[in-house]
Amino acid sequence: MVGLLRCTQTCVICLFLCVMVTSVRAEETDRLVRVTLSEAAGQTVFTGRILVRAQDGGILLEESNGELRNLTPDSFDAIEETDDSFERLSADELAGQLIEEMGPAFGIRQTDHFVICTSASDVFTDYTAELLEKVYSEFYAFFDERRVSVQQPAGPLPVIVFRRQDDLLTHAGTQHPEQTFEDVRGYYTVRFNQMYVSDISGRSPTSRRELMSYLRKHPRHTETVVHETIHLLGYNSGLHSRLADNPLWFTEGLAAWFEPSTGRGPLLWTGPGNTNLTYVRHLKSKRTRRSLPISLPKLVGDNQAFLQSDTTLDAYAASWALVYYLLRRDRETFDQLAEAFQQRLPLIEVVPTAEQTVFAEACETPLERLEAKAAALTGRLRIR
């Protein structure tokens, strides 16, 4: 089953809920295999590497473009091992596949670490390309100072930029017809390993000055690009495991920690850790000084607050507040938690009591007291 997490005007991330109780890592993770699907109309063959073999015979297959396929044992006829090693697509190969997928209205812009497939204006595409590389640099600089080990992505990272937000919403609805989308500016999908954003309201600015003037007045657009880039990097650096039961307070809280626009500099974003005005305003609107809108036992225990429309913004705000506190006051606990989450295997569910135990083992402060500290720290932040 697939669930789609949505935060209005901020972030969409595709979350695959766990469907297996137990699984084991495949030993041949770098061996290229061919999997023949069972189809009445004819055979379809996928190539890739096996990330997980389930006890029931199912597999989790990663293709060379990064797409994941969770295949049950009755959905394929055979698995043929080859002597070849698995490799991600090169930048040119990925570019060709993206153009084939998105159509002739799109062009390609390659940077050192990203392949951008875009129908947006040249001005916005240039800005996005520069911002992507800036976020990439800051992400790895941040983790160079942490105990947590992250790796360089295995290949170039795909980013799709739409000319209009309506085009993004149409594509999202086609890609995930089981979901509804409202006011979405960007998202990252775990299954396809792709990031999507849109140009500024279809304005197609004709100059960098015009673009920057708009973005200064609408900082959430810059923040969305940063937020989704952190998801793309997190899931391609080994920080998060794709299709694992990753705590959303951690994945979303970290992206929210990175995202705030300063309104200064050539990109209007200077790095992580600035005050997130969106969430500070929300926290202050709740008028709580010693608690967060979602209690920490609930927030760290499961992801349900993110999946309910009436508590989604509360969950994002509380997650940002928790990560903000940990990175300002208790980085040792942050590192221990990040290392613990890195060890999670795809398709294995972690129950709420186990989540709370993981947190308690990393943090000496009881959750209720930690919540009060996080609420107090973020409550003192000023809104300019």
Secondary structure, DSSP 8 states (H G I E B T S, - for coil): -EEEEEETTTEEEEEE---BS-EEE-S-TTEEEEEEE--TT--EEEEEEEEEEETTS-EEEE-TTS-EEEE-GGGEEEEEEEEEE-----HHHHHHHHHHHH-TT-EEEE-SSEEEEE-S-HHHHHHHHHHHHHHHHHHHHHHHTSSS-----SS-EEEEEESSHHHHHHHHHHH-TTS---S--EEEETTTTEEEEE-STT---SSHHHHHHHHHH-HHHHHHHHHHHHHHHHTTTTSS-TTB---HHHHHHHHHHH----S-TTTS---S----HHHHHHHHHTT-SS--SS-HHHHHH-SHHHHSTTTHHHHHHHHHHHHHHHHHH-HHHHHHHHHHHHT--BTB---HHHHHHHHHHH-SS-HHHHHHHHHHHHHT----
